[in-house]
Amino acid sequence: KTIEFTGALHAAVVKQVRLKNPSVKTLVYNATLVGRDADDFSLPKGNTVTVTPKRQASINVEFTSRFLRPAEAVLLLISKNVGGIDGATLTFSLKSEVNHIEPVDTLKCKSPCYEL
């Protein structure tokens, strides 16, 4: 699955990944960001997610663009063994697109066009 982050340059975009637990045991996942632009993505609420039995939980992934080029990374959710139960390892492709540029400041300069 691919999660797309679209926004303005230098703006923070947050997406949620929802995890469902159909079993009767608690699942615990450790989240890791890997890849070329993994430093541009973050997990603001921490990298551990606990999903109680028959419930769902979500993990926030935040992206802040530093460059105009698209950024790419992978979100890995690796299950911890809790009570003899292992969940499947989950992977999500993270991709970004800058669709707007806000000027930080405007400067006015005055200069002669031609000088002898």
C-alpha positions as CSV (number, residue, x, y, z in Angstrom):
1,K,0.0,0.0,0.0
2,T,1.2,3.5,-0.8
3,I,0.5,6.5,1.4
4,E,0.8,9.8,-0.4
5,F,1.7,13.1,1.3
6,T,0.7,16.2,-0.8
7,G,1.2,19.7,0.5
8,A,3.1,23.0,0.3
9,L,6.9,23.3,0.5
10,H,8.1,23.3,4.2
11,A,4.5,22.4,5.4
12,A,3.9,19.5,7.7
13,V,1.4,16.8,6.4
14,V,0.1,14.2,8.8
15,K,-1.5,10.9,7.7
16,Q,-2.9,8.1,9.9
17,V,-2.3,4.4,9.4
18,R,-5.1,2.4,10.9
19,L,-4.4,-1.1,12.2
20,K,-7.1,-3.7,13.0
21,N,-6.7,-6.7,15.3
22,P,-9.2,-9.4,14.5
23,S,-7.6,-11.9,17.1
24,V,-8.4,-12.3,20.8
25,K,-4.8,-11.5,21.8
26,T,-3.1,-8.1,22.0
27,L,-0.7,-7.2,19.2
28,V,2.2,-4.8,19.6
29,Y,4.1,-3.3,16.7
30,N,7.4,-1.4,16.5
31,A,7.4,1.2,13.7
32,T,10.5,2.0,11.7
33,L,11.1,4.5,8.9
34,V,13.7,3.4,6.3
35,G,14.8,4.6,2.9
36,R,16.4,7.5,1.0
37,D,14.3,10.2,2.6
38,A,13.4,8.6,5.9
39,D,14.7,11.7,7.8
40,D,11.9,13.8,6.3
41,F,9.2,11.5,7.8
42,S,8.5,11.1,11.5
43,L,6.3,9.3,14.0
44,P,5.2,12.1,16.4
45,K,3.4,9.9,18.8
46,G,6.2,7.4,19.2
47,N,7.2,4.2,17.4
48,T,5.2,1.6,19.4
49,V,1.6,0.8,18.6
50,T,-0.6,-1.5,20.8
51,V,-3.7,-3.0,19.2
52,T,-6.1,-4.5,21.8
53,P,-8.1,-7.6,20.9
54,K,-11.0,-7.1,18.4
55,R,-10.2,-3.4,18.2
56,Q,-8.2,-1.0,16.0
57,A,-5.5,1.6,16.6
58,S,-3.8,4.1,14.5
59,I,-0.3,5.5,14.1
60,N,0.5,9.0,12.8
61,V,3.1,9.6,10.2
62,E,4.2,13.2,9.6
63,F,6.1,14.5,6.6
64,T,7.8,17.9,6.2
65,S,9.1,18.7,2.8
66,R,12.5,20.3,2.4
67,F,12.9,20.0,-1.3
68,L,10.8,20.2,-4.4
69,R,11.6,16.7,-5.6
70,P,9.4,13.9,-4.4
71,A,10.5,12.1,-1.2
72,E,10.3,8.3,-0.7
73,A,10.5,6.1,2.3
74,V,9.1,2.9,3.7
75,L,7.1,2.4,7.0
76,L,7.9,-1.0,8.5
77,L,5.6,-2.3,11.3
78,I,7.3,-5.2,12.9
79,S,5.3,-7.3,15.5
80,K,6.6,-8.0,18.9
81,N,5.9,-11.4,20.4
82,V,3.3,-10.8,23.2
83,G,1.9,-13.9,24.9
84,G,3.0,-16.2,22.1
85,I,1.2,-14.2,19.4
86,D,3.1,-12.7,16.5
87,G,1.4,-10.4,14.0
88,A,2.4,-10.1,10.4
89,T,5.1,-7.6,9.4
90,L,3.4,-4.7,7.5
91,T,5.1,-2.4,5.0
92,F,3.8,0.8,3.6
93,S,5.4,2.9,0.8
94,L,5.5,6.6,1.7
95,K,5.7,9.1,-1.2
96,S,5.4,12.9,-1.3
97,E,4.5,15.6,-3.7
98,V,5.0,19.4,-3.3
99,N,2.0,21.1,-5.0
100,H,2.3,24.6,-3.7
101,I,5.1,27.1,-2.7
102,E,4.4,29.8,-0.1
103,P,7.0,32.6,-0.1
104,V,8.6,33.1,3.2
105,D,9.2,36.8,2.6
106,T,9.1,39.4,-0.2
107,L,12.0,41.8,-0.7
108,K,11.8,45.0,-2.8
109,C,15.0,46.1,-4.5
110,K,15.6,49.3,-6.4
111,S,18.5,49.4,-8.8
112,P,19.3,51.3,-12.0
113,C,18.9,49.3,-15.2
114,Y,21.8,51.0,-16.9
115,E,24.7,53.0,-15.8
116,L,27.4,54.7,-17.9
